[in-house]
Amino acid sequence: MGNLANTIYMAVVSHTSWKKRLHDIIQTGKYEVSVAADKCEFSQWLQANRAELEKYKNFAKVQELHEKFHAEGSQIVRLAMAGKKKEAEDALNYGSVFDSTSQELVRHIIAWHDEVSGK
């Protein structure tokens, strides 16, 4: 289970990087990486390993929140690309739907990691 637990843990690291990318997109008005969930490595891993992963109680919730995280992130990018920098920042900031989804996703990823690790 060590490899699986490590992959799940790395999702938190990747998640943090993705949030920074959103900040950068808002500030620069440019982006080169797709924000769609199906283009995300973690999402692709979830789908490719679904049969093995869905036996864990946190899998379904992580998958659901991960898709919502990307949907909210895509909306932030649309706002930024439309020149609505303030609205994009508000949609990313503390207390936003994106923020609460992000926090809940991390909590469930950590719970899933602990489940896999036997903690």
Secondary structure in CASP SS format (residue, H / E / C, confidence):
PFRMAT SS
TARGET T0000
AUTHOR 0000-0000-0000
METHOD secondary structure of the structure
MODEL  1
M C 1.00
G H 1.00
N H 1.00
L H 1.00
A H 1.00
N H 1.00
T H 1.00
I H 1.00
Y H 1.00
M H 1.00
A H 1.00
V H 1.00
V H 1.00
S H 1.00
H H 1.00
T H 1.00
S H 1.00
W H 1.00
K H 1.00
K H 1.00
R H 1.00
L H 1.00
H H 1.00
D H 1.00
I H 1.00
I H 1.00
Q H 1.00
T H 1.00
G C 1.00
K C 1.00
Y C 1.00
E C 1.00
V C 1.00
S C 1.00
V C 1.00
A C 1.00
A H 1.00
D H 1.00
K H 1.00
C C 1.00
E H 1.00
F H 1.00
S H 1.00
Q H 1.00
W H 1.00
L H 1.00
Q H 1.00
A H 1.00
N C 1.00
R H 1.00
A H 1.00
E H 1.00
L H 1.00
E C 1.00
K C 1.00
Y C 1.00
K C 1.00
N C 1.00
F H 1.00
A H 1.00
K H 1.00
V H 1.00
Q H 1.00
E H 1.00
L H 1.00
H H 1.00
E H 1.00
K H 1.00
F H 1.00
H H 1.00
A H 1.00
E H 1.00
G H 1.00
S H 1.00
Q H 1.00
I H 1.00
V H 1.00
R H 1.00
L H 1.00
A H 1.00
M H 1.00
A C 1.00
G C 1.00
K C 1.00
K H 1.00
K H 1.00
E H 1.00
A H 1.00
E H 1.00
D H 1.00
A H 1.00
L H 1.00
N C 1.00
Y C 1.00
G C 1.00
S C 1.00
V H 1.00
F H 1.00
D H 1.00
S H 1.00
T H 1.00
S H 1.00
Q H 1.00
E H 1.00
L H 1.00
V H 1.00
R H 1.00
H H 1.00
I H 1.00
I H 1.00
A H 1.00
W H 1.00
H H 1.00
D H 1.00
E H 1.00
V H 1.00
S H 1.00
G C 1.00
K C 1.00
END
